[in-house]
Amino acid sequence: MTFQHIGLIGKYKSVALTKHVVSLARYLQSLGLQIYVDCGDYCKEDKFASLTTGSLQDWLNILDLVIVVGGDGTLLSVARGIVNHDIPVLGINQGKLGFMTDIAVNDMLTVISDIIIHHNYTIESRSMLSAAIIRNQQEVMNSIALNDVVISRGAIGNMIEFDINIDGQFVLSQKADGVIFSTPTGSTAYSLAAGGPIMHPSSSVFSIVPICPQSLTNRPLVVHDSATIVFDLIRENATQVHFDGQECFDLHLNDQVILTKHPKQLKIIHPHEYNYFKTLRTKLDWSKRVS
């Protein structure tokens, strides 16, 4: 795969990261590549002078790579905007190793030149969740998530009460603080903190993880990602659905949330030496020996 038109986006509240984005943009330009910088409200700053600036959404038909400088959270936001256009994404972390942004900012020029000039990389496809909210038999909202779709209580402290059906079969009725529907990518995020399983990114599954369920016998459930999962809100309460923790929608009594695998997969580019289990060992501190 040849990369000629490259979009860059970063966390511009960080002065240091902004410098890295500009440095990377000018370096890639020196290689004869067409660079487009998504810099939002910061585009008028002098540091972006002579660069093509604007919004990634304006260039989706011409980009063949997006580079994210920041962290996994920034990549999550970008992923939902580019997945339908089959644009691969490459993540550069701001200092702390990410599960998806696995190139250290201090190494970015060396690693990226190896990827772009010498084509030394691997490309990985990540499944995404699609969720449609049905109210009075009408779809009132839909969105997608790379990590998870979380349904939880709102500002009021009462538990929510819900039913879950899978492929037309009743599975459970539950009272809980909420429930996490996670992709394999999201299995190392909120789902893991709630006691969910770690799933390899290539796994063709989703997990259903209760958040503080009233029933102590309720446990996480893993289902094939071809399944259709239906959540029914059966008790009046302040309830919200969240997509990757970045998009939110209020649910009403008797609303349904229908979850399925999104037809497109996100393509993530990694350095050639990328190793998922090495990332797990580092992030979860599995390397320490028990004394």
N, C-alpha and C positions, 0 to 999 in steps of 0.2 A: 504494500500500500504506500503510495506517494502522498506526502503532505505538502500542499502548495499554498492553500488559503487557511490561515490559522487564527482562531479567535482566542483572546486572552481575557481572563476575568480574575479579579482578586478582592481581598478585603481591604478597602482603601481607608478605613479608619486607622489602620496601622501604617505609620509613616515608613517603617522599615519594609513592609511588604509592598507598598506602593513603589518604592525604589527598585525592588526586585522585579516587579511587573514591567516597569519602564526599561530596566536593564535587559530583561529577557526579550522584550519587544524589539529593541534596537539591535540586539544580537541576531535575532531571527531575520530582521530586515537585511542585515549585512550578508546573510546567506542567499539573498535574492528572493525571499519568500514574501507573500502578501500577508500583512499582519493587521488584525482588527481588534481594537481594545475596547471592551465594555467597561466603562468607568463611571456610568451613572451621573450623579450630580457633580462629580469631581472632574469631568472632562474639560472644563474651562481653565483648569490650573495649568500654569506654564510648563510643568514637567511633562505634560502630554502633547506639547507643541510638536508639530510635524508628524504626529501619529494619526492614523485613521481611527477615529473614536465614535462611539455611539452605543447601540444595544445589540447584543447577540441576536435578538429576535429579528433584526433588520438584515442579517447576513446568513440566515439558516439555509438558504438555497445555494450558497456558494462555499460554505465552510466544509473542510474535510478533516478538521481536528479542532477541539477546544482544549485549551490548557487552563486549569484552575490553580491559582496560587492562593493558598489559605489553609483549608482543612476539610474534613469530611462534611461538615455542615454546609460549606459553600458548594461542594460538589453535589450534595443532595439537591440543592436548589437548582443548579444548572441541569442536572440529570432530567428532571421533569420537563424542562423546556426543550431539550434537544433529542430525546429518545425517539420521537416519532420521525425524525429526519435522518436517522441512522448515522449520526455524527459521533465518532469515538471521542472519548475524553481522557485526559491525562492529568493526574493530580500531583501537585507539589505541596508538601506540608510546611507549616511555618515554624517548625522546630520540634514538635511532638509527632512521632510516627502515627499516621492514620491507618485505618484498615483499608482505605481506598486511595488516599493521598500518600503514596509510599516513597516519593522522591524527596530527599531533604533539600531545603532551599539553598543551602551552601554548595550542594552538588549539582544544581539544576542545569547549568550550562554544559557541563561535561556529559551528564546523562542524556539530556535532550539532544545534544549533537549526535550522540551515539544512536539514539532512536531515529532521528530525522535524516541524518546523513548516511549512516551505515545500516539502518533498518534492523537494529538489534533490539527487538522487543517481542513481547507476547501480547496477545489480545484476548480478553476474557469477556464472555457475555453474561450479564446479570439480569435475572428475572425481576419484573416489577409487578406490583399489585394495582389493579384497577377497582375502584369502588363507586357505585352509583347509589344515591340516596333517593328512595321512593316514598312519596307522601301522597296519600289519597290516589294511588295508582298512577301518579305522574312523577317522572324524574325531575327533581328539583335541584340536583347538584351532582357533579361527578368529578373525580380527580384521580391521580395516580401517585404511587409512592415507591421509592427504591428501598427504603428501610422497612417501614411499617405503617399500617393504618391502626390508630389507637382510638377506642371509644371509651370515654371515661366520664365520671361525674364532673359537673361544672363547679360553680362557686358554692352551691349548697352542699353540705357534708353528707347527705344521705347516699346510701348505696344505690346503684342502678339495678334494674331487674330486666332480664332479657332471655330470649330463646335463641338457639342456634340450630339451623338445619344445614345439612351438607348433601348436595345432589338429591334434594327432595326428601331426605330422610331426617326425622327429628333426632337430634343428638343430645341436647341438654337444655335445662331451664336453670338459670343461675342468678343469684344476687352477689354483686361484687363491686369493688371500686371501679372496675372497668375490665376491658379485654384488649389484648394486643394481637393483631393479625400481622405476622412477620414474614418477610421474605428470608431466604438464606443470608443475604447481605445484612439484613437487619437483625439477624440472630445474635450478633455480638453487640447490639445496642441496648435499647430499653428492655427488649425481651430477655436478654441475659440477666439484667438486674432483677427482673421479676421471676427468675427461676426457670426460664425457657432453655431449650437445648441449643447448642452450637451446631449449625448446619453448614456443611461445606458449600461455598458459593455456586458450585456446579450442580448441586442437588435439585431435583425436580419436585420440590416440596414447599409447603408453607406451614407455619406453626400457628396454633391458637393458644394463647397464654393468658390465663385469668390474672387479674390484678387484685390481690387480697380477697379471694372468694370467701363467702360465708361458709361454704361447705369445705371442710378440710380434705375431703376425698377428691376434690376437683384438681386435676393435673393438666399440664400442657398436652396438647394433642397435635400430632404431625399428620398432615394430609397431602395427597398428591396435588401438584399445582394445576392439574386439569379440573379439579373440583370447583363447583360453584357453592360458595358459602353464603348463607343468608342469616343476617342478624336482625332480630325483631325486638324493638323496645316495647316492653309490655307494662311498664309502670311509669306514671307521670313523675318526672324529676328533671332537674337541670342536667342535661347530657350533651356532650360534644364529641364530634369525630375530628381527629387530627391526622393530617397527612405529613409524614416525616417530621412532625413537630413544627411545621412551618406554615401550614394552612389549616384553618379551623372552620367548622360549620356546626350550628346548633341543631340538635335533633328534637323532635316532638314525639309525644306519645303515639304509638302504632307506626312510627316510621320504620322502614326497612333499609338496611344497608346490604347491598348485594356485591360480593367480592369475587373477582375472577382474576386469572392471570392476564396481564396486559399483553396484547398481541406482539408488541415490540420488546426487544431486550436492549439494555444499555451495554455498549461496548466500552470497556475500560482497557487502556493501554498501560502495561507495566514494563519496567526494565527487564532485560532478558534474564537476569538472575533472580527475579521475583519468586518468593516462596511463601505461600499462604500460611503454612504451619510455622515458619520462622516468625512471621508477623504475629501469629497467635502467642507464641512463646514470649515474644518481647512485650506485647501489650498486656498480656495477662500474667506476666511474671512467672512463667512456667519453667524458666531456666535454672531457678535456684534449687540446689539440692537440700534435702531435709537433713539437718545435722543430728 
